[in-house]
Amino acid sequence: MAKVIFVPREGAGEERVAASPETVKRLTAMGFSIVVETGAGTASGILDGDFEAAGARIGSASDAAGADVILKVNRPTSSEIMGYRSGAAVFASMDPYGNEAALAEMARAGITAFAMELMPRITRAQSMDVLSSQANLAGYRAVIDAAHEYGRALPMMMTAAGTVPAAKVFVMGAGVAGLQAIATARRLGAVVSATDVRPAAKEQVASLGAKFIAVEDEEFKAAETAGGYAKQMSEAYQAKQAALVAEHIAKQDIVITTALIPGRPAPRLVTRAMLASMKAGAVAVDLAVERGGNIEGSVKGSVASVEGVKVIGYANVAGRVAASASALYAKNLFAFLETMVSKETKEFAVNPDDELVKATMLTHGGQVVHPNFAEAAASFAASAASVAETTTPAAAAPGRKLARTASPVSGETSPDKPKRTRKKTEAATPDKKEGL
């Protein structure tokens, strides 16, 4: 029997969808049966008929109950989780840091959850890197949003009536989003400069025709992790860098901040005092607003006026280019799923020894199995169980039934309908991982 993949319509504020007609066609060719919820792709410019033509069946949210695999953009909500069958494999951007309650809930539900944003940045996984595919579009959209709010033209224009000077754009953070912002601003004719604490960024910035701004001392030369992320810098370095940046920002028309460190609040890069020093009509874009923001005074989901500067704090910026973002995200998901389908038997199975699975699998078999989150989730579950026993000691609700998994690990066979076993409420506090 073919494995069933369900693609739901995302919640309010999310216009992306986790599949495209192209990936539906390719997944169908691999032996999957695809069900797409009505209207799931409408906001991304994909009609139900487009999915049907590619081989999908159009269904409703209730079809999630019969799915072996669920493909989502964002982590499922509590109500969605209740509609999944135990053992289902769920792929999404899970936002696991600081969300121990959600991880514990997915574990209790018995689903095997994969966090796409934890995909390792290795050559093999480049086509599965959702952070890069979505950040690339966020960097592009940040420049477009800034140009929209900026009351002047970006390129230099020489006319009979006079010359319009080129806008000065400063990009803070030269990761994927920052580099795309640099490239886009340059294409629009702006004079661009950028900064980053990673030494490797200097050459990348220069290759795009922008000027690099940074305090290049010994700490700067060692400021990059093995995974390619920026390290947390010392207070002394931050102070020197802040002084240099403050002087530079005062001369800029547009500032775009992109600095994020996984698992930590966004570093504060731009203060109110810096904004106050900028020219009248200046614009700033905070791409880290969902993590607390790089810019003091930025407001999530809106354009705020801070010290006379328009500070753009739109959330889910990649989603503001929904059609392109959905197409890329769907390809990321397909590339990952493809690694789980045997070329010989065409069967779908999760191999716990695969480095991609180890890096991304959050929950499995009723446990939070990812080493970065297992301890915190266990502590949360224990605390929640203690509170529940204190408040309703004689009326504990029966535990959810759990299956081992509908997505068998390599070497196991799985019937079409998994055997379900009763789990006591106390078992919500995991003591050890299921053997994978």
VOLUM-504801 format. One record per residue (C-alpha): chain; residue number from 1; y, x, z. Coordinates in steps of 0.5 Angstrom, whole numbers, padded with zeros to 4 digits, always signed. Example, Ala and Ser with C-alpha at 12.3 -4.5 7.8 and 13.67 -1.06 7.14 Angstrom:
<pts>
A;1;-0009;+0025;+0016
A;2;-0002;+0027;+0014
</pts>
This chain:
<pts>
A;1;+0000;+0000;+0000
A;2;+0007;+0003;-0002
A;3;+0012;+0005;+0004
A;4;+0018;+0000;+0004
A;5;+0025;+0003;+0004
A;6;+0030;-0001;+0007
A;7;+0038;+0000;+0005
A;8;+0042;-0004;+0010
A;9;+0049;-0006;+0009
A;10;+0054;-0002;+0014
A;11;+0058;-0005;+0019
A;12;+0065;-0007;+0019
A;13;+0070;-0001;+0017
A;14;+0064;+0003;+0013
A;15;+0065;+0002;+0005
A;16;+0059;+0007;+0004
A;17;+0052;+0005;+0002
A;18;+0046;+0010;+0003
A;19;+0043;+0009;-0004
A;20;+0045;+0009;-0011
A;21;+0042;+0006;-0017
A;22;+0040;+0013;-0019
A;23;+0036;+0015;-0012
A;24;+0033;+0008;-0012
A;25;+0030;+0009;-0019
A;26;+0027;+0016;-0017
A;27;+0025;+0013;-0010
A;28;+0021;+0008;-0014
A;29;+0018;+0013;-0019
A;30;+0015;+0016;-0013
A;31;+0011;+0010;-0010
A;32;+0016;+0007;-0005
A;33;+0018;+0000;-0005
A;34;+0026;-0001;-0004
A;35;+0029;-0007;-0001
A;36;+0037;-0007;-0001
A;37;+0041;-0012;+0003
A;38;+0045;-0017;-0001
A;39;+0052;-0014;-0002
A;40;+0050;-0007;+0001
A;41;+0054;-0003;-0005
A;42;+0059;-0008;-0006
A;43;+0065;-0004;-0003
A;44;+0062;+0002;-0007
A;45;+0062;-0001;-0013
A;46;+0055;-0002;-0014
A;47;+0053;-0009;-0015
A;48;+0046;-0012;-0013
A;49;+0044;-0013;-0020
A;50;+0045;-0005;-0021
A;51;+0040;-0004;-0015
A;52;+0035;-0009;-0018
A;53;+0036;-0006;-0025
A;54;+0034;+0000;-0022
A;55;+0028;-0003;-0019
A;56;+0030;-0005;-0012
A;57;+0029;-0012;-0009
A;58;+0035;-0015;-0006
A;59;+0034;-0018;+0001
A;60;+0037;-0019;+0008
A;61;+0038;-0016;+0014
A;62;+0031;-0019;+0017
A;63;+0027;-0015;+0012
A;64;+0029;-0009;+0016
A;65;+0023;-0011;+0021
A;66;+0018;-0010;+0015
A;67;+0021;-0003;+0013
A;68;+0017;+0004;+0014
A;69;+0024;+0008;+0013
A;70;+0031;+0006;+0014
A;71;+0036;+0009;+0010
A;72;+0043;+0008;+0013
A;73;+0050;+0012;+0013
A;74;+0052;+0011;+0021
A;75;+0047;+0011;+0027
A;76;+0044;+0004;+0028
A;77;+0047;-0001;+0033
A;78;+0043;-0004;+0039
A;79;+0042;-0010;+0035
A;80;+0040;-0007;+0029
A;81;+0035;-0003;+0033
A;82;+0032;-0009;+0036
A;83;+0030;-0011;+0029
A;84;+0026;-0005;+0027
A;85;+0019;-0004;+0028
A;86;+0016;+0001;+0032
A;87;+0014;+0007;+0029
A;88;+0020;+0006;+0023
A;89;+0023;+0013;+0021
A;90;+0031;+0012;+0021
A;91;+0035;+0017;+0017
A;92;+0043;+0017;+0018
A;93;+0049;+0021;+0021
A;94;+0047;+0020;+0028
A;95;+0053;+0023;+0032
A;96;+0048;+0025;+0037
A;97;+0053;+0029;+0041
A;98;+0055;+0025;+0048
A;99;+0051;+0019;+0046
A;100;+0045;+0020;+0050
A;101;+0045;+0013;+0051
A;102;+0044;+0011;+0044
A;103;+0039;+0017;+0043
A;104;+0035;+0014;+0049
A;105;+0035;+0007;+0046
A;106;+0032;+0009;+0040
A;107;+0027;+0013;+0043
A;108;+0025;+0007;+0047
A;109;+0025;+0003;+0041
A;110;+0019;+0008;+0038
A;111;+0023;+0010;+0032
A;112;+0023;+0017;+0029
A;113;+0030;+0018;+0028
A;114;+0033;+0024;+0024
A;115;+0040;+0026;+0024
A;116;+0043;+0028;+0017
A;117;+0049;+0032;+0020
A;118;+0044;+0037;+0024
A;119;+0041;+0039;+0017
A;120;+0041;+0047;+0017
A;121;+0045;+0051;+0013
A;122;+0040;+0055;+0009
A;123;+0039;+0055;+0001
A;124;+0033;+0050;+0001
A;125;+0037;+0045;+0005
A;126;+0044;+0046;+0001
A;127;+0042;+0039;-0003
A;128;+0041;+0035;+0003
A;129;+0047;+0038;+0007
A;130;+0051;+0031;+0008
A;131;+0057;+0035;+0012
A;132;+0059;+0039;+0006
A;133;+0058;+0033;+0001
A;134;+0062;+0028;+0005
A;135;+0067;+0034;+0008
A;136;+0069;+0036;+0001
A;137;+0071;+0029;-0001
A;138;+0075;+0028;+0006
A;139;+0079;+0035;+0004
A;140;+0080;+0032;-0003
A;141;+0083;+0025;+0000
A;142;+0087;+0028;+0005
A;143;+0091;+0031;+0000
A;144;+0092;+0025;-0004
A;145;+0094;+0021;+0003
A;146;+0099;+0026;+0004
A;147;+0102;+0026;-0003
A;148;+0102;+0018;-0002
A;149;+0106;+0019;+0004
A;150;+0110;+0025;+0002
A;151;+0117;+0022;-0001
A;152;+0117;+0028;-0006
A;153;+0113;+0030;-0012
A;154;+0108;+0036;-0010
A;155;+0109;+0040;-0016
A;156;+0116;+0044;-0018
A;157;+0119;+0040;-0024
A;158;+0125;+0043;-0028
A;159;+0129;+0038;-0031
A;160;+0136;+0037;-0035
A;161;+0138;+0033;-0028
A;162;+0136;+0039;-0024
A;163;+0130;+0043;-0021
A;164;+0125;+0039;-0016
A;165;+0122;+0045;-0011
A;166;+0114;+0045;-0010
A;167;+0112;+0042;-0004
A;168;+0109;+0047;+0001
A;169;+0102;+0045;+0004
A;170;+0099;+0049;+0010
A;171;+0091;+0048;+0011
A;172;+0089;+0049;+0018
A;173;+0081;+0051;+0017
A;174;+0078;+0053;+0011
A;175;+0071;+0050;+0012
A;176;+0069;+0045;+0006
A;177;+0074;+0040;+0007
A;178;+0079;+0045;+0008
A;179;+0077;+0049;+0002
A;180;+0077;+0043;-0002
A;181;+0084;+0041;+0001
A;182;+0087;+0048;-0002
A;183;+0084;+0047;-0009
A;184;+0087;+0040;-0009
A;185;+0094;+0041;-0007
A;186;+0094;+0047;-0012
A;187;+0092;+0043;-0018
A;188;+0097;+0038;-0016
A;189;+0102;+0044;-0016
A;190;+0104;+0045;-0009
A;191;+0105;+0052;-0006
A;192;+0099;+0053;-0001
A;193;+0097;+0057;+0005
A;194;+0092;+0057;+0010
A;195;+0089;+0059;+0016
A;196;+0082;+0060;+0019
A;197;+0079;+0064;+0025
A;198;+0073;+0066;+0021
A;199;+0074;+0073;+0017
A;200;+0070;+0071;+0011
A;201;+0075;+0065;+0010
A;202;+0080;+0070;+0008
A;203;+0077;+0072;+0001
A;204;+0075;+0064;+0000
A;205;+0082;+0062;+0001
A;206;+0085;+0068;-0003
A;207;+0080;+0066;-0009
A;208;+0083;+0059;-0009
A;209;+0090;+0062;-0010
A;210;+0093;+0061;-0003
A;211;+0096;+0065;+0002
A;212;+0092;+0067;+0008
A;213;+0095;+0066;+0015
A;214;+0092;+0069;+0021
A;215;+0092;+0074;+0027
A;216;+0087;+0079;+0024
A;217;+0085;+0083;+0031
A;218;+0078;+0085;+0033
A;219;+0077;+0078;+0036
A;220;+0078;+0075;+0029
A;221;+0073;+0080;+0026
A;222;+0067;+0077;+0030
A;223;+0069;+0070;+0030
A;224;+0064;+0067;+0026
A;225;+0057;+0064;+0028
A;226;+0050;+0066;+0025
A;227;+0050;+0059;+0022
A;228;+0057;+0060;+0019
A;229;+0061;+0056;+0024
A;230;+0068;+0058;+0028
A;231;+0067;+0061;+0035
A;232;+0071;+0058;+0040
A;233;+0076;+0063;+0041
A;234;+0079;+0066;+0047
A;235;+0086;+0063;+0050
A;236;+0089;+0070;+0049
A;237;+0088;+0070;+0042
A;238;+0089;+0062;+0041
A;239;+0096;+0064;+0044
A;240;+0098;+0069;+0039
A;241;+0095;+0065;+0033
A;242;+0099;+0059;+0036
A;243;+0105;+0063;+0036
A;244;+0104;+0065;+0029
A;245;+0102;+0058;+0026
A;246;+0108;+0055;+0030
A;247;+0113;+0060;+0026
A;248;+0109;+0058;+0019
A;249;+0109;+0051;+0020
A;250;+0117;+0050;+0021
A;251;+0117;+0052;+0014
A;252;+0112;+0047;+0011
A;253;+0112;+0040;+0008
A;254;+0105;+0038;+0009
A;255;+0100;+0040;+0014
A;256;+0093;+0039;+0014
A;257;+0088;+0040;+0020
A;258;+0081;+0040;+0019
A;259;+0078;+0044;+0025
A;260;+0072;+0042;+0028
A;261;+0066;+0045;+0033
A;262;+0060;+0042;+0033
A;263;+0059;+0038;+0040
A;264;+0066;+0040;+0042
A;265;+0072;+0036;+0042
A;266;+0077;+0038;+0037
A;267;+0081;+0044;+0038
A;268;+0089;+0042;+0039
A;269;+0092;+0046;+0034
A;270;+0099;+0043;+0033
A;271;+0103;+0041;+0038
A;272;+0109;+0036;+0039
A;273;+0114;+0042;+0039
A;274;+0111;+0044;+0032
A;275;+0112;+0038;+0029
A;276;+0119;+0037;+0032
A;277;+0121;+0044;+0028
A;278;+0118;+0041;+0021
A;279;+0123;+0039;+0016
A;280;+0125;+0031;+0015
A;281;+0120;+0027;+0011
A;282;+0114;+0032;+0013
A;283;+0107;+0030;+0013
A;284;+0101;+0032;+0017
A;285;+0094;+0030;+0016
A;286;+0089;+0030;+0022
A;287;+0082;+0030;+0019
A;288;+0079;+0031;+0026
A;289;+0082;+0025;+0029
A;290;+0075;+0022;+0031
A;291;+0074;+0028;+0035
A;292;+0080;+0028;+0039
A;293;+0085;+0030;+0034
A;294;+0088;+0037;+0032
A;295;+0095;+0034;+0032
A;296;+0098;+0032;+0038
A;297;+0100;+0025;+0038
A;298;+0095;+0023;+0032
A;299;+0093;+0016;+0033
A;300;+0086;+0014;+0030
A;301;+0086;+0009;+0024
A;302;+0093;+0009;+0023
A;303;+0100;+0013;+0021
A;304;+0104;+0015;+0027
A;305;+0111;+0018;+0027
A;306;+0111;+0024;+0032
A;307;+0117;+0027;+0033
A;308;+0120;+0025;+0026
A;309;+0113;+0027;+0022
A;310;+0108;+0022;+0019
A;311;+0102;+0024;+0022
A;312;+0096;+0021;+0018
A;313;+0090;+0020;+0023
A;314;+0085;+0016;+0018
A;315;+0078;+0015;+0021
A;316;+0072;+0016;+0016
A;317;+0076;+0019;+0011
A;318;+0070;+0021;+0006
A;319;+0069;+0013;+0006
A;320;+0076;+0012;+0003
A;321;+0073;+0015;-0003
A;322;+0067;+0010;-0002
A;323;+0064;+0010;-0009
A;324;+0063;+0018;-0010
A;325;+0061;+0019;-0002
A;326;+0056;+0014;-0003
A;327;+0053;+0017;-0009
A;328;+0053;+0024;-0006
A;329;+0050;+0022;+0001
A;330;+0045;+0018;-0003
A;331;+0043;+0024;-0007
A;332;+0043;+0028;+0000
A;333;+0038;+0023;+0003
A;334;+0033;+0023;-0003
A;335;+0033;+0031;-0003
A;336;+0030;+0030;+0004
A;337;+0026;+0025;+0003
A;338;+0023;+0028;-0003
A;339;+0020;+0034;+0002
A;340;+0016;+0029;+0006
A;341;+0012;+0026;+0000
A;342;+0006;+0030;-0002
A;343;+0006;+0032;-0009
A;344;-0002;+0032;-0009
A;345;-0003;+0025;-0006
A;346;+0004;+0022;-0006
A;347;+0004;+0020;+0001
A;348;+0010;+0020;+0006
A;349;+0009;+0024;+0012
A;350;+0013;+0028;+0017
A;351;+0011;+0035;+0018
A;352;+0013;+0037;+0025
A;353;+0013;+0044;+0023
A;354;+0018;+0044;+0017
A;355;+0024;+0047;+0019
A;356;+0028;+0042;+0016
A;357;+0024;+0037;+0021
A;358;+0025;+0041;+0027
A;359;+0033;+0041;+0026
A;360;+0034;+0034;+0025
A;361;+0029;+0030;+0028
A;362;+0032;+0027;+0035
A;363;+0027;+0022;+0037
A;364;+0019;+0021;+0036
A;365;+0014;+0017;+0039
A;366;+0018;+0014;+0045
A;367;+0021;+0021;+0046
A;368;+0028;+0025;+0045
A;369;+0024;+0031;+0042
A;370;+0030;+0035;+0039
A;371;+0031;+0041;+0044
A;372;+0039;+0040;+0044
A;373;+0039;+0033;+0047
A;374;+0032;+0032;+0050
A;375;+0034;+0034;+0057
A;376;+0041;+0030;+0057
A;377;+0038;+0024;+0054
A;378;+0032;+0024;+0060
A;379;+0037;+0025;+0065
A;380;+0041;+0019;+0062
A;381;+0035;+0015;+0062
A;382;+0033;+0017;+0069
A;383;+0040;+0015;+0072
A;384;+0039;+0008;+0068
A;385;+0032;+0007;+0070
A;386;+0035;+0008;+0078
A;387;+0040;+0003;+0077
A;388;+0036;-0002;+0074
A;389;+0031;-0002;+0080
A;390;+0037;-0002;+0085
A;391;+0040;-0008;+0082
A;392;+0034;-0012;+0080
A;393;+0028;-0009;+0083
A;394;+0023;-0015;+0083
A;395;+0025;-0017;+0076
A;396;+0024;-0011;+0071
A;397;+0023;-0013;+0064
A;398;+0017;-0012;+0060
A;399;+0017;-0005;+0056
A;400;+0018;-0005;+0049
A;401;+0011;-0004;+0045
A;402;+0011;+0002;+0042
A;403;+0007;+0005;+0036
A;404;+0005;+0012;+0035
A;405;+0009;+0012;+0028
A;406;+0009;+0009;+0022
A;407;+0011;+0015;+0019
A;408;+0005;+0020;+0020
A;409;+0005;+0027;+0022
A;410;+0001;+0031;+0017
A;411;-0006;+0031;+0018
A;412;-0006;+0024;+0021
A;413;-0008;+0018;+0018
A;414;-0004;+0011;+0019
A;415;-0006;+0004;+0018
A;416;-0002;+0000;+0014
A;417;+0000;-0004;+0020
A;418;+0000;+0001;+0026
A;419;-0003;+0000;+0033
A;420;+0002;-0002;+0038
A;421;+0001;-0001;+0045
A;422;+0004;-0003;+0051
A;423;+0009;+0001;+0055
A;424;+0012;+0000;+0062
A;425;+0019;+0000;+0064
A;426;+0018;+0007;+0068
A;427;+0016;+0010;+0062
A;428;+0023;+0010;+0059
A;429;+0024;+0016;+0063
A;430;+0021;+0022;+0059
A;431;+0017;+0027;+0062
A;432;+0014;+0031;+0056
A;433;+0014;+0031;+0049
A;434;+0009;+0027;+0045
A;435;+0004;+0033;+0042
A;436;+0007;+0033;+0034
</pts>
